Amino acid sequence: MPKGISKKTERLIFWLMKPNRKMRPQSVTDVKQFLVEAPEPENKYTQRKEEEDKEEEGDTIVKEKKTAEPKNEKKAERENNNGIIKKAIIAALAVVCLGGGIFIFMDNMPNGDKEGKSMTDVEIKNVTDMPIVVMAGPDNMRQYKYTGGLVDSLGALPNGKGIAKFAKYGDIPASIYEGNFVDGICEDKTGTATMTFDSGDKFVGSFEGGFYSEGKYTLSDNSHFKGTFKKGVPFNGKWYNADGSFSANVVNGVETN
């Protein structure tokens, strides 16, 4: 850390360099808000002692300026604060540059993407069976082995097309997902994503938040359900027999003949 950096600036620098992009400031506004927070109050005893010492020395010019020129004093204070903010931003950017990247924070990026971006293109690496852990989605789909493209940075999660292998979880057999990911979670609205189970069951359709959203779920005996799902359970649609004949309706999660 460069010499002369204040504790507050040091905290800002560590904040900017968090490995997880979501834990960094999301915009210049965040950085400014952090920097303009009121400083810790000075020790009242020390401040009062300094004033008494000045009075004893006959320094009445300061007191006269405080009374006669309050506006100039406030202006000087503002200029001083602005100077501190500028120095802090410059110091923070300097450290980030030395650490290996310059981040640009933008308030109006499309798709809500306001995370720090490198001035150079993001490097994507291809991985095979890489262990991934997420903190959302169905319990049986929070740990898996991922194959596909991945941003080459610490803590990066799958975004885009890829393959996930899920281990057996309780009564749920092992499975393989092929489709789109958003922040490591199965999220695909194309209607072409697949989930194939070791038991022989297979789902083809859309995923939302890691759950089946809409599509066709085929059992190992070839009977199948077509329609929408809620939290992975058939919600509105129809069941068909293996030969394609109608079997039952499902309305609001309730099966009827």
N, C-alpha and C positions, 0 to 999 in steps of 0.2 A: 504494500500500500504506500503511495507517495507520502512524503513527510508534509506536515502542515495541514492534513485533511482532518476536518472536524468529525466528531462522533456521529453527528447527524448525516453528514455527507457519506461517511463510511457505511452507515446503515442503508442509505440509498443505493450505493454501489453494489452491496451484497444483494439488495432487492432486485436490481437490474440484471444480476447474473445468476438468478435462480435457475437450476437445471430444467425445471418444469416450466414451460412457457406460460401456462395459465397462472402461475404464482408470481409472474413479473408484472410491472405496471402495464396497463393495457393502452395507455395513451399519454400524450404530453401533459394533458390535464391532470392525470394521476400524479405525475412527477411534480408539477407545479404546486398542487394541493399539499403534497408531502413537505415541500420546501418552505411554504409560507405558513406552516403551522407555527403557533406562538412558541417562542423559545422558553426554556425553563426560567422561572423568575429568579432574579438575583437574591442573594441573602440579604434580608432587610437590615440586619444589624450592620453588615459590611457597608451597604449603601448609605445608611444613616451616618456611620462613622466617617465615611469619606466626605460627606457634606459638612460635618462638624469640623473636620480638619481644615477644609477649605475656608470656612468662616473664621477659624482661629488665625489663618494666614492672611486674612483681610482680602480674600478673593471675592469681591462683590460683583465683579463684572459678569460672572456666570449667572448669578441670581438676577441681575438686571436684564440680561438677555432672555432669561426664561420668562420674565414678566413682560418685557417690551416687545419681544419678537417670537411669539409662540409659533407663528406660521412658518418662519424660516427654520425653526428647530424641527418641526414636523416634516418639512420638505427634505431637510438633511437626513432625517431618519429614514424616510422613504427611499432616498437615493442610496443610502447605506444598505438597506435591505435588498434593493434591486441588485446592487453590486455583489452581495453575498449569494443571491440566487444564481446570478450569471456564473460566478466562480464555481459554485457547486455543480452546475450542469456541465461546465467545461471539464472539471475534474472527473466527474462520473463518466463522461464520454471518453476521456483519455484512458481511464482504467479499462473500460469495455473494449476499446480498440486494442490495447495491449493484450487482453485476454483472448482475442481471436475473432472479434466480429463487431460491427457497428449496427445498432438496431434503430429502425425507423418506426415511430409510433404514429398511426393515422387514425383519425376519428371517424372517417367516413368510408371505410373500405367495404366492398360488397360482401353479402352473406355473413355479416357480423364478424368478419375476420379482422380483428383489431390487435392481433398479437404482434409481437416484435418480429420484424422480418429482416433478414440479412440483405445488404445491398447487392450481394451476389446471388445467383440462383441457388435455391435450396438443393442440397445434394441428396439424392435418393439411392439407397442401397437395396439390393435384393437379398432377402434372408430366407432360410429354410428351417422349418420346425423351431422357430424361435419362441421361447416361453413368454407369454403375455398374461398380465393380470389387470383386470379392470374392476371398478368399484360400483358398477351399475349393470342393469339387465338381469335376466333370469339367473338364479343361483348356480345352475349347472353349466352356465356359459361365461362365467367370470374368469376362468383360467383355461388357457388353450395354447396349442402350438401353432404359430402363424407362418405361412409361406407367402411371400409376395414382396412388393415394394414397401420401404419404410424410410422415413426421414432419418438421416444419419446424425442423430443427436440423442443425448442421454434422456431417457424417460419417454421417448417418442412412442405413440400408439398408432396402429394401422388406420389409414385413411385412404379410401379408394378400393379397387378390386383386390381380392386376395382369397386365401384358403385358410380355414381354421379347423384344427382337429381337437374335438372335445372328448375327454375321457369319460368312462362310465360314472354316473352319479346317482347313487341309490338305485332305484328301479329304472332309471333312464339309461338306456344303452349308449355306448360310445357312438359318436357321429362325426360327420364331416360337413362343414358349411362352405359353399362357394358363392361369393357375391361381394357386395360392397360393404365397406366399414366406415363408420364415422366415430372418431375418437375411440377406436378399439371395440366398438359395439356393432353387431350386425344390424345394418340399416340399409335397406335396398327397396326402392319403390318401382323398380323396372318390371317386376312380375316374373323375372327369370332366375332369381336366386334359388339355390337348392340346399336342402338339408337331408343327408342320407344317413340312416341309422344302421348299425350292425345287425339289428333285428330284421331288416328288410323293409321297414317303413321308409317312406320318402315324401318330402314336402317340396313343392315347386310353387313359387309365388313371391310375395313381397314380405319384407320384415320391417318392423318398427320398434325401436328400443330393445332389440334383441328377441322380440316375440314374432310369431307368425301374424301377419296382418290380413292378407287376402291371398287365396290361391287354392291349390289342390293338395290334399293330404291323402296318400295312398298307403293302405295297410299291406302287410306281407302277403295276404290272401287276395290282393288286388281289389278289394272293396275300397271305396274312396269317398271323401267328402269334398265338395266344392262350395266355396263361399267365403265369408269373413270370419275372423277369429278375434277373441278378446283374451288377452294375456295367454295366448297360445292354445285356447280352447275354442272349438267350433261355436260360433255365435249366431250367425244367420246364413242359411244355405241348405244344401240337400246331401243326403247320403245315398250312394249308389252301390248296388251289388257288383260282384266281380264281372258279371256279364254285361254291365252297363245299365241294367234295369233299376228303376227307382226303388229306394228302400225307405227313407224317412225324411221328414222336414226338420229343420232346426230353426226355432224362432226365439230370439233373445236368450240363447243358451239352453233352451228347453227342446228336447227331441219329441216330435209328434209324428204319428202315422198319417 
